[in-house]
Amino acid sequence: MADSSVRCLSLGMDDCVTKPFRRAEPEAMRTRWAPRTRSAPAPVA
């Protein structure tokens, strides 16, 4: 699994989650990479 992560990161990905993962991992990645906003943007019509 470590080889997969190293390969993905060397190809330019920002992060990588491999299975099996812990419940906290996707949330931690979302917190790390998603922009912080106070409210959701208005939908585009």
N, CA, C and O atoms as CSV, one atom per row, in Angstrom:
chain,resi,resn,atom,element,x,y,z
A,1,MET,N,N,0.807,-1.187,0.000
A,1,MET,CA,C,0.000,0.000,0.000
A,1,MET,C,C,0.856,1.260,0.000
A,1,MET,O,O,0.495,2.256,-0.627
A,2,ALA,N,N,1.964,1.222,0.685
A,2,ALA,CA,C,2.845,2.384,0.718
A,2,ALA,C,C,3.342,2.693,-0.690
A,2,ALA,O,O,3.493,3.860,-1.051
A,3,ASP,N,N,3.601,1.647,-1.494
A,3,ASP,CA,C,4.054,1.847,-2.867
A,3,ASP,C,C,3.006,2.594,-3.686
A,3,ASP,O,O,3.355,3.445,-4.505
A,4,SER,N,N,1.732,2.290,-3.476
A,4,SER,CA,C,0.656,2.971,-4.197
A,4,SER,C,C,0.624,4.448,-3.854
A,4,SER,O,O,0.489,5.291,-4.740
A,5,SER,N,N,0.748,4.764,-2.573
A,5,SER,CA,C,0.746,6.161,-2.145
A,5,SER,C,C,1.930,6.916,-2.729
A,5,SER,O,O,1.771,8.029,-3.230
A,6,VAL,N,N,3.093,6.330,-2.670
A,6,VAL,CA,C,4.293,6.974,-3.212
A,6,VAL,C,C,4.138,7.202,-4.711
A,6,VAL,O,O,4.487,8.269,-5.217
A,7,ARG,N,N,3.619,6.214,-5.416
A,7,ARG,CA,C,3.424,6.339,-6.864
A,7,ARG,C,C,2.440,7.466,-7.193
A,7,ARG,O,O,2.704,8.291,-8.068
A,8,CYS,N,N,1.312,7.497,-6.491
A,8,CYS,CA,C,0.310,8.537,-6.729
A,8,CYS,C,C,0.872,9.926,-6.472
A,8,CYS,O,O,0.681,10.838,-7.276
A,9,LEU,N,N,1.561,10.085,-5.359
A,9,LEU,CA,C,2.130,11.389,-5.026
A,9,LEU,C,C,3.217,11.806,-6.013
A,9,LEU,O,O,3.336,12.988,-6.336
A,10,SER,N,N,4.011,10.851,-6.494
A,10,SER,CA,C,5.070,11.175,-7.457
A,10,SER,C,C,4.500,11.556,-8.820
A,10,SER,O,O,5.170,12.222,-9.609
A,11,LEU,N,N,3.254,11.133,-9.103
A,11,LEU,CA,C,2.605,11.480,-10.368
A,11,LEU,C,C,1.857,12.812,-10.299
A,11,LEU,O,O,1.251,13.239,-11.282
A,12,GLY,N,N,1.900,13.470,-9.126
A,12,GLY,CA,C,1.321,14.796,-9.021
A,12,GLY,C,C,0.037,14.914,-8.224
A,12,GLY,O,O,-0.527,16.003,-8.120
A,13,MET,N,N,-0.436,13.811,-7.660
A,13,MET,CA,C,-1.640,13.897,-6.836
A,13,MET,C,C,-1.296,14.636,-5.543
A,13,MET,O,O,-0.160,14.582,-5.073
A,14,ASP,N,N,-2.283,15.323,-4.974
A,14,ASP,CA,C,-2.063,16.067,-3.747
A,14,ASP,C,C,-2.100,15.179,-2.516
A,14,ASP,O,O,-1.431,15.469,-1.524
A,15,ASP,N,N,-2.862,14.116,-2.566
A,15,ASP,CA,C,-3.026,13.224,-1.421
A,15,ASP,C,C,-3.522,11.876,-1.929
A,15,ASP,O,O,-3.901,11.748,-3.093
A,16,CYS,N,N,-3.521,10.882,-1.066
A,16,CYS,CA,C,-3.942,9.552,-1.471
A,16,CYS,C,C,-4.491,8.793,-0.266
A,16,CYS,O,O,-3.893,8.809,0.810
A,17,VAL,N,N,-5.617,8.138,-0.449
A,17,VAL,CA,C,-6.186,7.267,0.586
A,17,VAL,C,C,-6.279,5.878,-0.015
A,17,VAL,O,O,-6.832,5.691,-1.099
A,18,THR,N,N,-5.742,4.924,0.691
A,18,THR,CA,C,-5.810,3.541,0.228
A,18,THR,C,C,-6.741,2.760,1.139
A,18,THR,O,O,-6.913,3.100,2.309
A,19,LYS,N,N,-7.336,1.716,0.596
A,19,LYS,CA,C,-8.226,0.867,1.377
A,19,LYS,C,C,-7.401,-0.178,2.098
A,19,LYS,O,O,-6.376,-0.592,1.557
A,20,PRO,N,N,-7.763,-0.614,3.240
A,20,PRO,CA,C,-8.850,-0.102,4.073
A,20,PRO,C,C,-8.416,1.205,4.732
A,20,PRO,O,O,-7.240,1.389,5.043
A,21,PHE,N,N,-9.368,2.108,4.943
A,21,PHE,CA,C,-9.048,3.363,5.606
A,21,PHE,C,C,-9.923,3.535,6.847
A,21,PHE,O,O,-10.988,2.929,6.974
A,22,ARG,N,N,-9.444,4.370,7.744
A,22,ARG,CA,C,-10.213,4.664,8.956
A,22,ARG,C,C,-11.221,5.758,8.656
A,22,ARG,O,O,-11.001,6.577,7.764
A,23,ARG,N,N,-12.321,5.779,9.390
A,23,ARG,CA,C,-13.371,6.777,9.157
A,23,ARG,C,C,-12.850,8.208,9.217
A,23,ARG,O,O,-13.359,9.072,8.503
A,24,ALA,N,N,-11.874,8.474,10.029
A,24,ALA,CA,C,-11.366,9.834,10.213
A,24,ALA,C,C,-10.531,10.320,9.023
A,24,ALA,O,O,-10.380,11.528,8.841
A,25,GLU,N,N,-9.995,9.424,8.225
A,25,GLU,CA,C,-9.099,9.828,7.139
A,25,GLU,C,C,-9.771,10.690,6.069
A,25,GLU,O,O,-9.220,11.736,5.727
A,26,PRO,N,N,-10.938,10.309,5.519
A,26,PRO,CA,C,-11.559,11.190,4.514
A,26,PRO,C,C,-11.916,12.569,5.077
A,26,PRO,O,O,-11.775,13.577,4.384
A,27,GLU,N,N,-12.374,12.614,6.322
A,27,GLU,CA,C,-12.705,13.898,6.945
A,27,GLU,C,C,-11.454,14.756,7.115
A,27,GLU,O,O,-11.493,15.964,6.881
A,28,ALA,N,N,-10.358,14.147,7.515
A,28,ALA,CA,C,-9.101,14.879,7.671
A,28,ALA,C,C,-8.631,15.437,6.327
A,28,ALA,O,O,-8.141,16.564,6.258
A,29,MET,N,N,-8.779,14.652,5.266
A,29,MET,CA,C,-8.383,15.132,3.937
A,29,MET,C,C,-9.281,16.272,3.482
A,29,MET,O,O,-8.803,17.256,2.916
A,30,ARG,N,N,-10.575,16.142,3.726
A,30,ARG,CA,C,-11.517,17.191,3.343
A,30,ARG,C,C,-11.180,18.493,4.080
A,30,ARG,O,O,-11.209,19.574,3.490
A,31,THR,N,N,-10.865,18.380,5.356
A,31,THR,CA,C,-10.487,19.547,6.147
A,31,THR,C,C,-9.199,20.166,5.617
A,31,THR,O,O,-9.073,21.389,5.562
A,32,ARG,N,N,-8.252,19.336,5.231
A,32,ARG,CA,C,-6.953,19.812,4.764
A,32,ARG,C,C,-7.044,20.486,3.394
A,32,ARG,O,O,-6.365,21.486,3.163
A,33,TRP,N,N,-7.863,19.967,2.485
A,33,TRP,CA,C,-7.849,20.444,1.106
A,33,TRP,C,C,-9.035,21.305,0.685
A,33,TRP,O,O,-8.900,22.087,-0.255
A,34,ALA,N,N,-10.178,21.197,1.332
A,34,ALA,CA,C,-11.354,21.966,0.926
A,34,ALA,C,C,-11.246,23.396,1.449
A,34,ALA,O,O,-10.797,23.616,2.574
A,35,PRO,N,N,-11.653,24.361,0.640
A,35,PRO,CA,C,-11.620,25.742,1.121
A,35,PRO,C,C,-12.646,25.937,2.232
A,35,PRO,O,O,-13.721,25.337,2.223
A,36,ARG,N,N,-12.293,26.776,3.171
A,36,ARG,CA,C,-13.212,27.066,4.268
A,36,ARG,C,C,-14.137,28.195,3.850
A,36,ARG,O,O,-13.690,29.263,3.434
A,37,THR,N,N,-15.429,27.942,3.966
A,37,THR,CA,C,-16.426,28.956,3.640
A,37,THR,C,C,-17.440,29.022,4.770
A,37,THR,O,O,-17.635,28.053,5.503
A,38,ARG,N,N,-18.077,30.167,4.900
A,38,ARG,CA,C,-19.079,30.320,5.949
A,38,ARG,C,C,-20.430,29.752,5.505
A,38,ARG,O,O,-21.197,29.258,6.331
A,39,SER,N,N,-20.717,29.820,4.222
A,39,SER,CA,C,-21.960,29.275,3.710
A,39,SER,C,C,-21.723,28.674,2.335
A,39,SER,O,O,-20.722,28.963,1.679
A,40,ALA,N,N,-22.635,27.855,1.918
A,40,ALA,CA,C,-22.514,27.206,0.616
A,40,ALA,C,C,-22.732,28.240,-0.488
A,40,ALA,O,O,-23.559,29.137,-0.328
A,41,PRO,N,N,-22.019,28.137,-1.589
A,41,PRO,CA,C,-22.231,29.075,-2.705
A,41,PRO,C,C,-23.600,28.895,-3.316
A,41,PRO,O,O,-24.193,27.818,-3.252
A,42,ALA,N,N,-24.094,29.969,-3.911
A,42,ALA,CA,C,-25.397,29.913,-4.569
A,42,ALA,C,C,-25.297,29.005,-5.789
A,42,ALA,O,O,-24.283,29.025,-6.487
A,43,PRO,N,N,-26.327,28.212,-6.058
A,43,PRO,CA,C,-26.295,27.339,-7.236
A,43,PRO,C,C,-26.278,28.162,-8.522
A,43,PRO,O,O,-26.876,29.235,-8.609
A,44,VAL,N,N,-25.579,27.628,-9.509
A,44,VAL,CA,C,-25.489,28.293,-10.812
A,44,VAL,C,C,-26.718,27.900,-11.629
A,44,VAL,O,O,-27.040,26.720,-11.769
A,45,ALA,N,N,-27.388,28.902,-12.156
A,45,ALA,CA,C,-28.616,28.639,-12.937
A,45,ALA,C,C,-28.290,28.350,-14.386
A,45,ALA,O,O,-29.193,28.107,-15.185
